Amino acid sequence: MQDHELVATRDDLVHYLRQQYLGPAGGEEEVVQGWPDRIYLVGTLYPRGGSAEALDGSVLGDAPHDDELDEPVELANAWHPASAGVSFLCDAVALECTVTAAVYEAERSTGGIDTDRWRRRQLVQAPVTFSASDGQQQVQRHDVLENRARLVAVWRPAGDRWLVTVALENLAIQDEADSPPATDRCLFQVGVRCEAIGGSILPYPTSEELSAEEEDEELRLLYRERRAYGVGHGCSVTWESGSDSSVTAVSTDMLPATIVPAVRAKGLNLPILSLARLADETLPVELLCAELDEFVLAYEEWIGERGTEAKSLEERHQPAADRLLRRMQRAADRMREGIDLLGDDNDGRPLLAFRLANFAMREQMLQSSHARRLPGSRGAPLAARQLPVEEPAWHPFQLGFQLLSLASTALDTHHDRETVDLIWFPTGGGKTEAYLGLAAFEMIRRRLYGGIRGGGTAVLTRYTLRLLTAQQFQRAATLMCALEQLRERRSELRDTPPFSIGLWVGGETTPNSFQDAHQATTELRKAQEPESPFQIQSCPWCGTPLFPRNRQHDAGAYGVRSNKHSFELFCPHDECPFHDLLPVSVVDEQMFQDPPTLLVATVDKLARLPWVKDAGSLFGLDSVPYDPPSLVIQDELHLLSGPLGTTVALYESAVQSLIGWQGSRPKIVASTATIRAANDQVRGLFGSDVALFPPSGLTADNSFFAETDHDAPGRLYVGLMPQAHTQAFATVLTCVGLLQGPRYLGLEGDALDAYWTVVAYHNSLRELGRTVTIARDDVESMLRARDSEDRPSRSLRRGGIVELTSNVHANQLPKLLARLERPVQHPEAVDLIATTNMLSVGIDISRLGMMLMNGQPKTTSEYIQATSRVGRANVPGLVVTLLRASKPRDRSHYEAFRAYHQALYRHVEPTSVTPWSLASRNRSLRAALVLLVRHGVGLRGNDEAGDFRADDPLAKAAMAKLCAVARKADPDEAEQAEAEVHRLVGEWEHRSRQAESLGERLKYESKDGPALLKDFGEQRDGWELMHSMRSVDRQVRVVAVGESL
């Protein structure tokens, strides 16, 4: 199906939802069965509660006692809103207001009035004109809609302009406050449109215009064309532009809908973007560098055009424009440094590493596509890989990032070595491939320079979510297979250690020891339907499943060999080049013995470092013959904020000191799609400066490397805020509309599949549980009730409602993701998936097109990340955001829905990490000290904790490294942090000597003797240390009366 056909399908679906949520669903003169105020969720004005006391200033236009108090719209009966309005700024001399509404009247039958059937009648109202006075505040009122409502306009002078509020109020009074409002006194499908006469609607003033922060100044420049022109009161607002682009009218909008346009990587028709050309060793180095120069020159010419553009900007934007231009030029200069490194006549190893890295990345891209399309199957020949229809090529930002980072990655003395390079690009744009290309370069370069020393863990990548980690692991494993084949073919690499990848996550996800792995393997072979306990489902090279679907007696069908002292994975297909051994490690003990080249880990594992004596080998310590990691990659940086980011940052200070124990610190790169105040966050996390790439242009629509894609359908957001219904009832009606829509419209094929599965996103497990219960009971019942011969209703399949949360066991995650990939025709297709932030990052399932966002997430960053999970690939995304009127933040987003969404990335909140604060030090500083001493100083063994002495030169070095990071990251707290470190060092030595005086030896862990460490909540002497970053709360076992333990 063509893209434009899917866009038309989405538009039809939105029209259907508008009929269901706002009405009328059955036409202008529809007759509905049942009360219409229980059918339609929004757009209704109810009678005012007569028993509610109207305080001074609580009714629009009434003079308040306090002259400085603005008059809000009447909301005396907040549960059943009686009014809705808009505020805007204008320079008009008059306003022409058009009001629309309808009423529903009970049908009369032979027996009298039938209150179960209601007929709609459209109310007719001539336009109402309000004129401005001579600079004085005034309130104008006009009864409308057959005297059922009153239109009120309040004019407030604002210099030579007017700040106007226009509201429509239902004049009916609800005599009995405790009884339901009378249906025949309600106004339905209400709308107000105000057109400026003799002037125009002007940008609405906001607090964002007042900040003097440099980043806010830059955002004002970037989003200067995306202005808000009004705000709603109990409704949302939209506006219309005239032929000269000036805004001429504003309207209430009960069901706002806004398209957030897609962003695409810049398209450049340059041969040098081809991976095959970059990998071509027959291409003379001079020509290669000339073509790379041409690539950078295109960027520099664009920067020059922006410089000319900046001269025409308003004076207030000039400082921000100058800063942005300097960052652009700095990025171009750094790219040229990378080209100079590749063209160095005295050392050809960086160029060779770069070419081989591009060769490996090309292999990874081609093989991944081939295995996805034609996966292997044991017993059938492997399909031959065909020549590519289109040669793999880098997006310009991917190549630009690699060139920019090359010099500071390859040279440990480079002036940008300690600068964190942050890839800042929208979700789904290819950030992972960009940093994998850099990782491949560094893994090869180390071997070319160091031989055996270049082995061990070269690249450390960290993620914050286990689902994200597992998905990225599979992708990176294919690259490692390509590199290992390259090593066997190239004489420069043949005698170096093998390339390998390790997955270092929690014990609930992968085994910690050979014994645990052997036990898991034994249970796997006994299972009737084997499920991988090792997070890897298929061969990363040929796609052959590593384990059979059903139990088999043929050991060769299971791609694992294990005993109590070893563990190996292999491809079961005898034609696969990795039939003997896959370069993959998933057992902690295995990785400590033979550190993998690329270590894929969760940040959770940092908490285990003080407890595990053998983990130092991953950092080039503990007598391994390898250099420490030289590249650290932190994916989804925005997730390291708040309590988690604060805790991770303090551990990170010890990890960075550990990696740099014998020399320079590693190069750090990070990626994110959403970030604000990146300087503060990165300084808090890593004690370093940050450079964002690509740097912003002079508008949010174009940074040269990324631009708004006006040809793509974008993602359509619909705002829904029911104000007179319980959240449960609103969720039922919302879900029914989303689930029934594709069936009601008679969609088929790709269109039906795109909008069949509803992704229901929640901000808490409690809300998710309610939705799952509602979907299985009330939604199913209502769908059945809507069934008819001419419009057959949809029925939910058994098992069609699934959950994706942290409660799902790691072994089930791959199977669940596979179910989400299955099309509507498949018997296991999912009807509704209820999920939390497990889905918010790193999940790419192209068929998903529709999401119910159940409540506004706490941060805009999470909102962007979560909603980006639908509408990927060629499916136009549709997001229905169900907001709660009782929550001020939800209401605020609804009343400014269009303004918020048209500048969505502008509203990303700054994140906060405070690792050196008192509370953070109390929780984590002991762990950082133990981590650094145990693996850096070398007191690894459990009983070596008693050997610690404060005057040991290595202990002093550990203290100095920690304190140095504190001074960089948080100068205000550095003095107190340094004093705390010295106090802890003294306490450690005191504990050691005290144990010696008792004839015992201090250990890190001990059940009966003196121990330095203890678990949180453990009732004994010692330092409390975490085992996980997620929770340090004490757990309490609740036993029900009569329950047996």
PASEKOL-592343 format. One record per residue (C-alpha): residue in one letter; x, y, z. Coordinates in steps of 0.2 Angstrom, whole numbers, plus 5000, padded with zeros to 4 digits. Example, Ala and Ser with C-alpha at 12.3 -4.5 7.8 and 13.67 -1.06 7.14 Angstrom:
<rs>
A506249785039S506849955036
</rs>
This chain:
<rs>
M500050005000Q500650174996D501150305009H499750425004E498450285005L499050245023V498950435027A497150435020T496750285031R497450375046D496350525042D494850415041L495250335058V495450505066H493750565058Y492950405066L493750445083R493050625082Q491350555079Q491550435093Y492250545106L491550715102G490050675090P488950665081A489250495076G487650465067G487450635057E486750805060E485050735066E485550575074V484550475086V485550395099Q485050255111G485550305129W486050465136P487150565125D488150635139R488650455143I489150425125Y490250575121L491750605131V492150795126G491350945119T489950955132L489451105143Y488351055158P487151155168R488051255182G487851195200G486651315208S487151255225A488951305223E489451475230A490151595217L491551685226D492151855221G493051845204S492451665201V491251715187L491951785171G491751975171D491251995189A492252125198P493452045211H493852125228D495652115223D495952235209E497452135203L496551975202D496151915184E494351845181P494451665177V493051565168E491651505178L492151335185A490951325200N490551145195A492251085190W491750895188H490450945175P491151095166A489851235162S491051345152A492451345139G493451485132V495051545124S496251685128F497351775115L498251935111C497652045096D497752215089A495952205081V494652335083A493252205084L492952025085E491651925075C491251765085T490351615078V489551495091T489051315087A488151185098A486851055098V485550985110Y484850815112E482950805115A482050645121E481050565108R479150565110S478250395107T476450345109G476750315127G477550485131I479350535132D480650395129T482150445139D483150305131R483150385113W483750555110R483750655094R485050785090R484550965085Q485851085079L485651255087V485751405074Q486651565080A487051715070P488851785072V489151895087T490252055085F491152125100S492052295098A493552365108S493352515118D494552665120G495952575130Q494852525145Q494552355152Q492852305148V491652145149Q490452115135R489051985136H487851915123D486551785126V486651655112L485951485106E484151515110N484651595126R485351435132A487051505134R488051665136L489551725126V490651835137A492151935130V493352015142W494552145135R496152195144P497352325138A499152275135G500052425128D499352455111R498552285110W497152185119L497252025129V495551955126T494651805134V493051745125A492051605134L490451515131E489351485147N487951365149L486551475157A485551325164I485651295182Q485751125190D484551135205E485050975214A486950975215D487050785219S485950725205P486650695187P486450845176A484950855165T485350795148D484150915139R484951055147C486751015141L487551085126F488450965115Q489850985101V490151155107G491351275097V491851455097R492751545083C493451725085E493951815069A494951975071I494252125062G495352265058G496952185064S497652005068I497951885081L499751905089P500851785097Y500351745114P501551795128T502351655138S503551635152E504851555140E505151725133L505751795149S507251685153A509051755150E509851585151E510951555135E510051395131D508351475132E508951615121E509551485108L507851395109R506951555106L507951575090L507751395084Y505851405087R505551585082E504351525068R503351415079R502351525090A500751495101Y499251615097G498151575111V497751465126G496151365130H495151365146G494351195149C494651155130S496151175118V496451305105T496851315087W497151455075E497051495056S498151595045G497651715031S498451735014D499851845021S500251705034S499651825048V498451735060T496651795058A495651685069V495651575084S494451435089T494051315103D494551135100M493851005110L494850865102P496450945096A497550855083T499250905078I500550825067V502350815073P503350815057A504650675054V506450715054R507650635041A509450625039K510150745026G510250675008L511950715000N512350634983L514150604987P515050444982I516150444998L514550405009S514650225002L515450105014A516150005000R517050154993L517750205011A518350025013D519150014996E521049994999T521350024980L520750204981P522250314983V522350395000E522450564992L520850544982L519950474998C520450625008A519950744994E518250664993L518050675012D518650855011E517250884998F516050815011V516550935024L516651075012A514751055009Y514451075027E515651235028E514751315013W513051285022I513851365038G514351515028E512551535021R511951525039G513151665044T512451775030E510651725037A511151775055K511551955049S509651985045L509051915062E508352035075E509652105087R508952005102H509451845092Q511251895088P512151825103A511251655102A511651645083D513451685086R513651545098L512751425087L513851475072R515451445082R514851265087M514551225069Q516251285063R517051195078A516251035072A516851065054D518651095061R518550935071M518050835055R519550905046E520650845060G519950665057I520350675039D522150735043L522350585054L521850465040G522950555028D524550545039D525950495028N527050445043D525750315050G524550225039R523750125053P522250245057L521850235038L521850045038A520850035054F519550155046R519450055030L519349885038A517949955050N516950015035F517149845027A516549765043M515049885045R514549845027E514649665030Q513549685046M512249785037L512149665022Q512149505032S510849575045S509749615031H510049445022A509749345038R508149445043R507449415025L508049235023P508549165040G509448995041S508548835046R509448675052G509348535039A509048655024P510448745014L510948915019A510249045006A511649124996R511849314999Q511449404984L512249564978P511449714986V510149804976E510749964984E512449984992P512550025010A512950205013W513150315029H511950455032P512950615032F512750635051Q513450465054L515050495043G515250665051F515150595068Q516450465065L517650595057L517350715071S517750585084L519250495076A520650595082S520150605100T519750425100A521350365092L522550485101D522450475120T523350645122H522150735110H521450895117D519650835115R519950665123E519050715139T517650795129V516050685129D515450685111L513550665111I512550605096W510950705097F509750645083P507850595083T507350415087G507550295073G508850395064G510350285065K511350335080T511750155084E512650125068A513550285070Y514450235086L514650055081G515650115066L516750215078A516850065090A517449955075F518750075071E519450075089M519349885091I520449865075R521550015079R522049945096R522549775088L523549865074Y524549965087G524649845102G524449665095I524149555110R523949715121G522549775110G521449635115G520349625130T518949735132A519149885121V517449955120L516249965135T514450005130R513050035143Y511250045143T509950075156L508549955152R508749765150L507549755135L508549885126T510249795130A509649635123Q509049715107Q510649805104F511649655109Q510949555094R511449695082A513149715089A513449525089T513349525070L514749655069M515849555080C515549405068A516049515053L517649575063E518149395068Q518049335049L519049485045R520349445058E520549265051R520849335033R521949485037S523749455041E523849615051L522549545063R522749355062D523949345077T522949455088P521649405101P519949355094F518549475092S517049435104I515549515112G514949495130L513249525138W513449585155V511749605164G510849545179G510849365185E509049355182T509349385163T511049285160P511949165171N513349235183S514349075184F514848925173Q513848815186D512248915184A512448915165H512748725165Q511148705176A510148815164T510848715149T510248555157E508548625160L508448685143R508748515135K507348445146A506048575142Q504648515130E504748695122P506448765125E506648945128S508349025128P508949075145F510449165137Q509549315129I510149265111Q508849175101S509649145084C511349145076P511849325074W512649285057C511449175048G509849185058T509749005062P508848975078L510048915092F508748805100P507348695093R505548745095N505148575103R506248455113Q507448345103H508648215107D509948275095A511248375105G511748465089A510048555088Y510548645104G511848785100V512648775117R514048665125S514348675144N514948595159K515348655176H516948745170S516648805153F515248875142E515148905123L513748955111F513848895092C512748895077P511848735075H511848755056D513448655049E513648775034C513748935045P515548995048F515148995066H514648815068D516148785079L516048935090L515049095091P516149245097V514849275111S514949275129V513449285141V514149215157D515049325170E516349205175Q516749175156M516949365153F518149385168Q519249245162D519249305144P518649485143P517649515127T518149645115L516449735116L515549725132V513749765132A513149805149T511749885160V512250015172D511449905185K513049805184L514049945191A513349915208R514049735208L515849795205P516349825223W515649645227V516449545213K518349515215D518649465197A517849605188G519449705186S520049605171L518649695161F519649855164G521349795160L521849755178D522149605188S523649545179V522849525162P523949565147Y522749695139D522649875139P521049945148P519549995138S519850155127L518050195122V516550205132I514850215124Q513250275134D511650245125E510050345129L510950465140H509350555145L508850405155L510350445167S509450575177G508650595194P509050465207L509650335195G510850465186T511450525202T511850355209V512650295192A513750455192L514550425208Y514950245203E515550315186S516850425194A517650265201V517450175185Q518250315175S519650325187L519850135186I519950135167G521250275168W522250195182Q523750165172G523650315160S522350425151R520450415153P519450325139K518550425126I516750435130V515350455117A513450455121S511850465111T510150525114A508650595105T508050715119I509050815130R509150995139A510551065149A511750935142N513251025149D512651015167Q512150835165V513750775157R514750865169G513850785184L513950615176F515750615169G516550765176S516850825157D516350955145V515150895131A514950925112L513350895104F513350825086P512550885075P512551055082S510951155079G510751265064L509851435065T508151345064A507451185072D507051125055N508751105048S510551075055F511251025038F511350845044A509550835049E508050915042T506150915043D505450785031H503850875024D503550725012A503350605026P501650585035G502350625052R501550575068L499850635072Y499450675090V497650685096G497250755113L495750695123M495250765141P493550705147Q493050815161A491450735167H491850555167T492850435178Q494550385172A494050205171F492450245160A493450365149T494750225147V493450105142L492650225128T494350275122C494950095120V493350045112G493550175099L495350135095L494949945094Q493349965084G493950095072P494949985060R493549855059Y492149985057L493050075043G493249905034L495149915033E496049775024G497849715021D499249835026A498049965033L497149845044D498849775051A499549955054Y498150005066W497649835073T498749825088V498449965101V499950005111A499250065128Y500650165137H500550195156N501550295169S501350165182L501049975185R499450025195E498750115180L499249975168G498349845179R496749945179T496849955160V497149775158T495649725169I494549855160A495149785142R494749605147D493049645155D492149815151V492949845134E492649665128S490849685133M490549855125L491249785109R490049645109A488649765113R489049865097D488949715086S487649725071E487349635055D487849785044R489349845056P490149685063S491049725079R492849675083S493049535096L494649525106R495649365104R496049245118G497749295124G497649455113I497949575128V499749565134E500849655146L502649715143T503249775160S504749745171N503749595178V503949505162H505349375164A506949405154N506649235144Q504949295139L505449465132P506049395115K504549295112L503449435117L504349555104A504149415091R502249415094L502149605091E502949575074R501649455069P500349525057V498449535060Q498149375050H499249275062P498249185076E499449255089A499249435083V499149555098D497549655100L498149775114I499849785123A499849865139T501649935143T502650055154N504350135150M505049965145L504450005128S505050185128V506750165120G507650055108I506149955102D505949955083I504349865078S503849935061R502049875060L501449965075G500450125071M499350165085M499650215103L498550265118M499550365130N498650345146G499050505155Q500450635152P502150555156K503150655169T504450715157T504250775139S505750665135E504850505140Y503350565130I504350585114Q505350425116A503750325120T502650395106S504050365094R503850175096V502350195084G502350265066R504050205062A504550145044N503150175032V501650175044P500950345048G500850355067L499350395077V499450445096V497950475106T498450555123L497150525136L497350665149R496550685166A495650845170S496050835188K497950845185P498551025182R499950965171D498850865160R497651005159S499051125155H499651015141Y497850995134E497451175134A499051215125F499051055114R499451135098A500851245104Y501651105114H501650985100Q502251105087A503851135097L503950965106Y505850955108R505851135115H504951075130V506150935135E506450975153P508250995160T508850835169S509750845186V511150735193T511950775209P513150635213W514150735225S512750795236L512650745254A511250615252S512150535237R513750525246N512950445260R512250315249S513550285236L515250355240R515850205251A515450095236A516450205224L517950195236V517850005238L517649985219L519250085216V520250015230R519749835227H520149835208G521349985207V522449965222G522349775220L521549715236R520449595227G520249445238N518949435251D520149435265E521249575258A520049705264G521149695280D522649745271F522049925268R523150065275A522750245272D524650295269D524850165255P525350265240L524050175229A522750205242K523250395241A523150385222A521350315223M520850455235A521650585223K520750515208L519050525217C519250695223A519850755206V518250705198A517250785212R518150955209K517750945190A515950885192D515350985207P516551115213D515251175226E515251005235A517150955231E517751015248Q516450915258A516650765247E518550765249A518350775268E517150625267V518350525257H519750555270R518550505284L518050345275V519850295272G520250325290E518650225295W519150085284E520950075292H520150085309R519049935306S520549835299R521649875314Q520149835326A519849665318E521749625320S521749675338L520349545341G521449415332E520349415316R520449485299L519349605291K518449545275Y517449625262E516049495266S515849375280K514349295289D515149275306G516749375307P517149565304A516549625287L516849795279L515249775268K513449725271D511749725262F510549865264G509449825279E510649695286Q510749695305R512549705308D514049815308G514749875291W514549985276E512849965267L513149945248M511849915234H511849765223S510749855211M510450035205R508550005204S508049995223V508850005239D507250005249R507049875263Q505849745258V504549685270R503749515269V501849535272V501049375279A499149355278V498249285293G498149095290E499549095277S500848965280L502649015277
</rs>
